[in-house]
Amino acid sequence: MIVGMFDTGISLDCPSFNDSGYGPPPPTWKGKCVTGANFTGCNNKVIGAKFFNLQNSPEPNFSPAHDQGHGTHTSSTAAGMPVRGASLEGIGGGTARGGVARARIAMRDSKEVFSDPVAIGAFQAMKRGIITSCSAGNSGPATMTVENVAPWILTVAASNPDRLFTTVVDLGDGHKVEGMSINTFTPEKKIYPLVEPLLPTLQKAAMAMPDYSTTTLIPAVYVYSNTTGKTIDLYINSTKDAQAVIQKVKSTRGPAPFVASFSSRGPQSISTNILKVIMIIYLYLVLFALVFYVQPDLTAPGVDILAGYSKLATLSGDPEDSRRNVFNILSGTSMACPHAAGAATYVKSFLPHWSPAAIKSALMTTATPMRINDITVELGSGSGQNNPVKALDPGLLYNNNIDSYIAFLCKEGYYSSSIGIIIGTKGFDCSGIDPAQGTDGINYPSMHTQIIPNGSISAIFYRSVTNVGLGNSTYRAKVTSPKGLSIKVIPDTLIFSGVKVMLKGPPVPKESNLLSASLEWNDSQHNIRSPIVVYKRTL
């Protein structure tokens, strides 16, 4: 198996890319390894590397290596070799291992990445049997911020693992407060002045009380509670000699999983009409307005992830930082994306004949729904938390192929030239194909419709499923929905492959913008779940 990464670059100094035990690349490998600054060549683990200068920058040091660490981190998360005793200077210690550790890696380093060309490239990858995993974006918790939403892409949100890195602050009056930070230092046996606001320059003998999260060159802690912040503020105002000590970070257990606050939420925000106008002016820029299915697709761990890092990069990203390490702890949907890519590779390693859409369906329908008391959960987590082991035996698959994606684009009103850009032809005549059926026009594992304020709910979804469980299995439908939303499944017992789902209901209540429901197919061994979301669009 080969995992392709499109990121900032890769550093072979990281032990996650040790090629011990690997033979030469397979004969089918046709890629290249391009050398450059700080990159003398590949090995039998990282078998391909290229770099692109899309901005035509005069920078002389372009190379598959990089001075950011991001690409090394994501690559090792997806397919890094096991490394015992991995840690960030003693923090988060354990065995670092990629999702599919024995897979090989090919890296493409780009200094500028647009989501729309990625979607076009992902379509071409899909045609060749390759599934593309992309991050949902880091613009949460605001709704309508999700990115990379083409239906042939696996769009991944970030969740937290059950490990938290917390830091205790000892105030001079004896109070102890707790915040979140990753400090790679051991405090000296003395107390420091407590100052406000955050100091802009490096000062060893000071502590700051920031009112926002940031990375600094001095030991700092992010206070995430208003109550804690008020405790510190009251202490500062009670004395002219406020002092405190930031203790060394510690690892604790916390509730999990839940959607990270920064992880972008759905639904899609661009209307089809706006999309058409943009495409007339800029035919090379394809903005997807896919508003009829739940995005993101699923979640994967993306908070405080320990993974490989480049020694060319500083730990904080600040050029004045002298700290270097082959491992680092980062957060973002970029950290979640390679977890899902590793999961998809894992499934494909067992079921190589499955299509990208089949693998995506298996991952989505076997995901664990987020168990938080929030009606907007699907807008942040999609189908739920990734569960790659269950995905090996999903029972049923919602499959798609090139023709079904093209029919979807035609239904959405894409121009012939725009469809041609996506599929790699001069154009496409939609009149020559059967129109896509239903409200969404695609055989997606989730269902989503938008209504205007005070508009009644009416939607029909047509789905086709393939049984990959036991040949004599019988699946029965189980619908969970809020009061007032009627969901009818025709037929409600599956000994076949086609199904029709009808939604009916009164307007969404004024106090709510969303109704959340689900459809589950159950036999004696499987539970295949599809989230159903009705979203009230704001005018």
Stockholm file with secondary structure:
# STOCKHOLM 1.0

chainA/1-539         MIVGMFDTGISLDCPSFNDSGYGPPPPTWKGKCVTGANFTGCNNKVIGAKFFNLQNSPEPNFSPAHDQGHGTHTSSTAAGMPVRGASLEGIGGGTARGGVARARIAMRDSKEVFSDPVAIGAFQAMKRGIITSCSAGNSGPATMTVENVAPWILTVAASNPDRLFTTVVDLGDGHKVEGMSINTFTPEKKIYPLVEPLLPTLQKAAMAMPDYSTTTLIPAVYVYSNTTGKTIDLYINSTKDAQAVIQKVKSTRGPAPFVASFSSRGPQSISTNILKVIMIIYLYLVLFALVFYVQPDLTAPGVDILAGYSKLATLSGDPEDSRRNVFNILSGTSMACPHAAGAATYVKSFLPHWSPAAIKSALMTTATPMRINDITVELGSGSGQNNPVKALDPGLLYNNNIDSYIAFLCKEGYYSSSIGIIIGTKGFDCSGIDPAQGTDGINYPSMHTQIIPNGSISAIFYRSVTNVGLGNSTYRAKVTSPKGLSIKVIPDTLIFSGVKVMLKGPPVPKESNLLSASLEWNDSQHNIRSPIVVYKRTL
#=GR chainA/1-539 SS CEEEEEESCCCTTSGGGCCTTCCSCCTTCCCCBCCBTTBCCCCSSEEEEEEECTTCCCCTTCCSSCSSCHHHHHHHHHHCCCEEEEEETTEEEEEECCTTTTCEEEEEEESCCCHHHHHHHHHHHHHTTCCEEEECCSCTTSSSCCCCCCTTEEEEEEECCSEEEEEEEEETTSCEEEEECCCCSCCCSSCEEEESSCCSSCCTTCEECCSSCCCCSSCCCBCCCHHHHHHHHHHHHHCSSCEEEECCCEEEECCCCCBCTTSCCCSCCCCHHHHHHHHHHCTTCCCCCCCSSCSSCEEEECSSEEEECCTTSCSSSCTTCCCCCSEEEECSHHHHHHHHHHHHHHHHHHCTTSCHHHHHHHHHHTSBCCCSSCTTHHHHHTTCBCCHHHHTSCSEEECCCHHHHHHHHHHTTCCHHHHHHHHTSSCCCGGGSCCCCTTTCSCCSSEEEEECTTCCEEEEEEEEEEECSCTTCCEEEEEECCTTCEEEEESSEESSSEEEEEEEESCCCTTCSEEEEEEEEECSSCEEEEEEEEEECCC
#=GC SS_cons         CEEEEEESCCCTTSGGGCCTTCCSCCTTCCCCBCCBTTBCCCCSSEEEEEEECTTCCCCTTCCSSCSSCHHHHHHHHHHCCCEEEEEETTEEEEEECCTTTTCEEEEEEESCCCHHHHHHHHHHHHHTTCCEEEECCSCTTSSSCCCCCCTTEEEEEEECCSEEEEEEEEETTSCEEEEECCCCSCCCSSCEEEESSCCSSCCTTCEECCSSCCCCSSCCCBCCCHHHHHHHHHHHHHCSSCEEEECCCEEEECCCCCBCTTSCCCSCCCCHHHHHHHHHHCTTCCCCCCCSSCSSCEEEECSSEEEECCTTSCSSSCTTCCCCCSEEEECSHHHHHHHHHHHHHHHHHHCTTSCHHHHHHHHHHTSBCCCSSCTTHHHHHTTCBCCHHHHTSCSEEECCCHHHHHHHHHHTTCCHHHHHHHHTSSCCCGGGSCCCCTTTCSCCSSEEEEECTTCCEEEEEEEEEEECSCTTCCEEEEEECCTTCEEEEESSEESSSEEEEEEEESCCCTTCSEEEEEEEEECSSCEEEEEEEEEECCC
//
